Amino acid sequence: MSIPGARLPERSSFRAPRILFWTALLVRVAYLTIAHTWRFSPFEDHFTFGYEMARVARALVTGYGYADPFSGHTGPTAWVPPLYPLLIAAVFKIAGIYTPLSAWILLTLNSVFSAATALCIYEIAARCYNRRVAIWSAWIWALYPAAMQYAVRWVWETSLSTFLFATVLALALRMRAIGENRCAAGKTGLTSDPQPTRRWLLFGLLWALIALSNSTMLLLLPFCGIWILLGAPRESAPLARATLAGLLFIACIVPWTWRNWRALHAFIPMRSNFGAELYAGNGPGAYGFRYGVLIDLAETDPQHDLYVQLGELAYVHQRGQLAKSWIAAKPARFAELSLKRFYFFWASVPHPSDKHWFLDLVRQINYCLPSITGLLGLTLSLRRRTPAAWLFAWAFVLLPVTYYFVTVEARFRHPLEPLIVILSVFLFQSATPRKHAALN
């Protein structure tokens, strides 16, 4: 039973057409099937099939527990957060370890996450802008090849994290009732609370899943929560409900933290590899980005041997201390590398495999241009005081900030790309004559 008029905007104006999801999914699954992207190289014992996450998944399936992120049996690990390795392990259990069928299933699941992101994009754009922006943004995400590359080629958490982040943004807009007054103009009875307990609990659960998938994104959590609280009806007891959401969030991540305490004898809330990453990005020979793994896969390699001898935590601590010493000794070089990483994040990370200058130029334009149009669209949204523009701005500021000082890869921008698409479409639509841009 629904309150007359209270939920009509949410269920009609902001719900994407189903064909959007099914088309996006069909295109992705057709591509990965026909292009054989599920055929991963057997080189280095299939390491490019899921990298460290699949190594951990193999250890789980073969009885070694959450362990062995590289080569050999190196013991318990917290190198990567657990959500996606557990998903890989479930698929390995059903379809076999490193089999073509497992690869196809995992890429198809990635495609489901990527296709579902289009539905979130539609709702975000419809609530903050208008139906025209929503349609264009969602269909661009559904059909544009660059938007699907991590779904159809990478066995990694990128598509899952992006979907979870887009979902929590859409939920935040619902909890602030963004767009509902506009859509319900002339209607009466819109007195329902947009922040019921169930939405706050869902908010806590989604952020817990994000933490267990890509913990770097947690920097936005307090800002997102405060933004929702600022728009809460006074009579809804928002602090009590937010506290419940926080308790649920903690309850979801405590088992992983407790496991780390038991297995590694240290307090590790999410992952253990920060020191190693910091040294890889800020040490002798650092150039602002990296490709490949931090520890060589060959078990005879000195770094691999050191990792085994010291153990994961001691190794990471040693790397972290070396990084801090290097940064203290060369602050100007650290600042230079951080500026380069800022540039790489938004303009294009160098790609050694691009051997032809023209192909490299096309790839860089394809990466850089959306950053420019997205940032211009964000600026325009702030100037026009678009609902949620400041929330989007904080996402643009906070999600990349860790990467500026540690390391950067092109896929790190992907969780922001749904917003980049929406803001870019809004920018171009705003350049059209007003009589054509007024479609709601």
N, C-alpha and C positions, 0 to 999 in steps of 0.2 A: 504494500500500500504506500503510495507516494503523496506528498503534500502538493496540492494543485499549484502548478506554476513554479514550485520551488526548485525542481531539478530539471525542468525542461531545457534550459540553456545548456547544461552540462551534457545531457543525453542526445540532443539534436544538433545544435550549432557547433559543438566542439568535438563531435565524434567523427572520425575519418571514415570515408567509405571503405568497405571491406575489400573492394577490388584493389585498393592501394597496397594492402599487405600481401595479398595473394600474387599480385603482379611482381612486386619486389622480390618475394620469395622464389617465384618461378624463374625469374631472370637469373638470380644468384645460383640456384641449384642447377639450372641448365648450363650456365657457364662453367661451374666447377666440374660438372660431369663431362661435358664435351671437351673442355680444355685440359682435362686430366690433371687438374691441380692437386688432386688427392694422391698423386704418385710422387711421393717424397723420395729423395735420394737415399740409398742405403749407406752413403758415406758416413764415416764416424759412427757407425751403429745407429743410423737413422736420426742423428741428433737434430737435424732441421725439422723433423716431425715433432713439434712441441717443445724443443729445447729443454731447459731445466724442468719445466712443468711436467713434461711427458716422462722424463727420467724419474721424477718423484712418483708419478702415477704407476710406472712400471714396478718400482720398489713396493708400492702399496699392494699391487696385485700379486706380486711374487712372494709376499710374506716378510719383507724387510721393514715395513712400516713407512712412515713419512720420512724418507731418507734418500741419500745418493743422488744429488742433483747433477752430477757430472759423470765421470767414468768410474767403474768399480764400486765397491761397497764402502762408502766413506762415512757411514753413520747417520744419525738423526740430523735433520736440517730444518731451518726456518728461512731458507734462502728466498722462497717465493710464498706468497699468501695462499691459503688452502683451497679456496672455492673452486677455481678452475682445474687444478690438479685432481681434485676429487671427482669432478665431472669427467675428465679424461680417464681416470681409473675405472669409473663405472662403465664407460664405453669399452675400454680394454678388457674388462671382465666379460662383457657380452660378446664382443666381436674380435677379440684377440689383440695381442700386444704388437703395435707397429704394423698392423695389417692394412692393406688398401681399404677394406671395408670400414675399419675404425677411422681412418682418415676421412673417408666420405661422410660418415655419420657426424663426426666432429665439425667438419666444414659446413654440413647442412644445419647443424645446431647453431653455428655462428651465423648462418644465413637467416635463421629464424629470428635471432636477436637483432640482426641488422634490419630486417624487414619490419619487425615490430617497432623499431626506433622511428620509422616513418610515421606511424600512428601518433607517437608522442610529439613529433615535429608538427604535425597537423594541429594538434590541440594547443600546443604552446603558441603557435603563430595565430591561430583563430582567436585565442583569448587575448593576446597582446596587440594584435594588429587587425586583420580582417580575413575574410574567407579567401580572398584572392591570393594574399600572401601565403595562407595556409596551403592552398592547393598547389601553387607553384613550388613551394619549399618541399612539401612532402613528395611530390612527383620527381623533383630533381634528386632527392635522396634515393628514391626508389630505383631510378634508372641511370644515374650518373656513374660511370665506371669507377672513378676515384673514391666514391662513397662506399663501394662494396669490396675494395681490394683486401682489406683486413679480414673480411668475412670469408672470402673464397680462397685465400692463399695462406693464411696464418692460423696455425693451431696455437692460439694464445688467448688471453683474457680480454683483448682489446674490444671486440664487438660486444661482449657481455657487459663490460664496464661502461661502455658508451650507452647501451640500452638502459642500464640501471640509472645512470646519471640523468638521461633524458626523462625517464619515468619519474624520478624524484623532483625534477623541475616542474613537470606537468602537475604533480601532486601539490607542490607548493603553490602553484597558481590557483588550483582548486581551493586550497585552504585559505587563500586570500580573496576568493571569489572574483578573481580578475576576469573582466569581460562580461560577467553575468548581469550587472546592472544595465550595461549597454544592450545586451541581447534581450533583456526582459523589459525594455522600456514600455511603459503603458500597462504592464501587468501588475497585479496585486498579489499579496500573499507570500512575497519573497522574504519570509522571516526565519527560514531554517538556518541553523548554525552551520557555517561552512567548515568548522573545525571540530567535528565530533571526535570522540575518543578513538574510534576505529581508524580515522585518518591519521591521528597522531601516532598510533601504534604502527600503522603502515609506514609512516615516515621514519620511525626508529628502525624498523626492520629493513627498509631499503638502504638506509645508511650503513647498517651492519653488514649487509651483503656487499656494498661498495667497499667497506673497510677490508673485508675478507677477499676481495677481488683485486682492488687497486687502492691501497691505503694512502697513496699520495693525495688523492682527491679529498681526504678528510679535512683539509685546510678550509674548505668552504662550509663545512657542517655548521659551525657556530653562527656564521653570518646568515646562512639559510634559515636556521631556526629562529634567530632574532627577527629576521625580516617577516617571518610568518607571525610571530608573537605581536609585532607592532600593528598588524592588521586584524588582530583577534577581537571579536565582540566582547565588551566588558563583562557581560553576564555569563560568559562561557567557561570561566575558571581555566584560562589557557595554561597558566603555570603548572597546575596540577596535572593536566594532560601532557604537557611537555615533559614533566618529570617522569610520567609513566613511559613515554617514548624513550627517554634517556635510560631508564632501567631496563627496558627491553633491548636497547642497543647494547648495553653492557652485558646483559645475560647472553646475548648471541656471540659476543667475542670472547667472553671469559673462558669457555672450553678450549679455545685455541691458545690463549695466553697460558692457561694452566698446563696444557700439554707441553708447551715450550719450557715451562718451569720444570716439569718432571723429566723431560727428555734431554734438555740442554742445561739445566741447573742455572738458569738466569731468567730475569724478567724481560721478556721480549713480547711486547703487545701485539706486533704484527709480523715483522720480518727482520732478519738478522744481517743483511748484506750491505748496510749503508756505508760502512767504513771502506769496504772493498770498492764500491761504486765511486765513492769520493776520491779514492786514490787513482782509480782508472781515469777519472776526468781531471784530476789536479795532481799531477806528478810528473816525473821526468818523461819527456816526449809527448805529453798531452797536447792535443790540438783542438779540443772543444767538443768532440763527439767520438764515439767508438762504434766499431762493428765487431761482431763475434762475441765470444764468451770471455769472462774475466779470468777464468782458470782454464788452461789448455786441457783439451780432452785426453791427450796422450798421458797415460799414467806414469810414464818416465820423465815427463816434463818437470823441471824444478819447481814451478809454481804449484802444480798439482801435488807433487810430493810434499811441499811445504804445507799445503792445505790439509793433507792427510796427517802429517806429523803433529801439527799444532792443534788440529781440530777446528771446526768452523768458527766458533766464537773467538778463539785466540788469534786465528788467522785474520779475521775481519778487524779485530781490535788493533792488530799490528799494522794492517793497511791504513786504518783510520788515523793512527798516530803519525805514520809517515806522511799522510796527506796534510794533516794539520801542521806538521813541521815544514813541509814544502810551501804551504800557503803563507805561513808566518815569515819564511825566508824570502818569498817572491810575491809580495802582495800586488805589485803592478801586473805581473803575469797572470795572477789569479783574476784580477779585475778585467784584463784583456780577454781571458778565456770565458768569463761570465758574460761579457758583452757579445762575444762570438756566439755563445749558446743562445742568448736572447735573439740574435739575428737568425740563427739556424732554426729556432723553434717556429718563427713566424714567416721566414722567407724561403727556406728549403735547406734541409740537411744534405751535405755533399754525398754523392752516391758513387763509389768507386767503379761500379759495374757499368755506368754510362760511359761508353768509350767513344761515342760520337758527340761532337759539340752541339749539334742541332737537337738530338734527342734529349741531351741534358738540359738545353735551353727550354724545350717544350715542357719537360718535367718540372723545372723550376718555376716557370710561369703558371703552370697548372696548380702548383702548391702555393705560390706567393700571392697570386691575384685574389683568391678567396680571403686570405688574411686581410688584405687591404680593404676589400669591399665589406667584409664583416666588421672590421674596426670602424670604418666610416659609417656603416649602418648603426653600429652601437652609439657612436657620437651623435648621430641624428636622433636616435631614440632618446638619448639623455636630454638633448636640447628640447625635444617635443614633450618631455616628461611622460614617455610611454610607460604604462604599468609594467613593473618588474624590470625596467631598464637598469636600475642600480643593482639588482640581483645578478643580472647578466654581466654587468661590469665587474662585480666582485669575482665572478667565475673566471673572467678573462684575466684578472689580476692574480688570483690565488692558485688556480690549477697549474699554471706553468712554473710558478716561482721556484720550486725545489729544483727543477731541471736546469734553471739558469746557473745554479751554483754547483751542480753535480755532473750531470751528463744529459745528453739530448738525443732523441731519435725521432724520425718523422711520425711514427705511430703514436707518440705521446700527445700529439695535438688532436687525435681522433675524437676523444670525448667532448671537445669543444666544437667539433665540426657541425653537429646539428644546429647549434646556435649560429655558427658562421653562415650556414646556408640560409637560415631564416632572416638574419640581419642583412645579408647580401640582397635577397629578394626584396626586402622592405626598402633598401636603398634605391634599387632600380625602379621599383614601383612608384616611389616618391618623386622620381624624375619625370613621370608621365603626367599628362594633363589631369587636373583634379577631377574633372567629370568622369574620367575613366578610373581613377584611383579610389573612388568613393564606394566601390562595391563592398558590401558587408555580408 
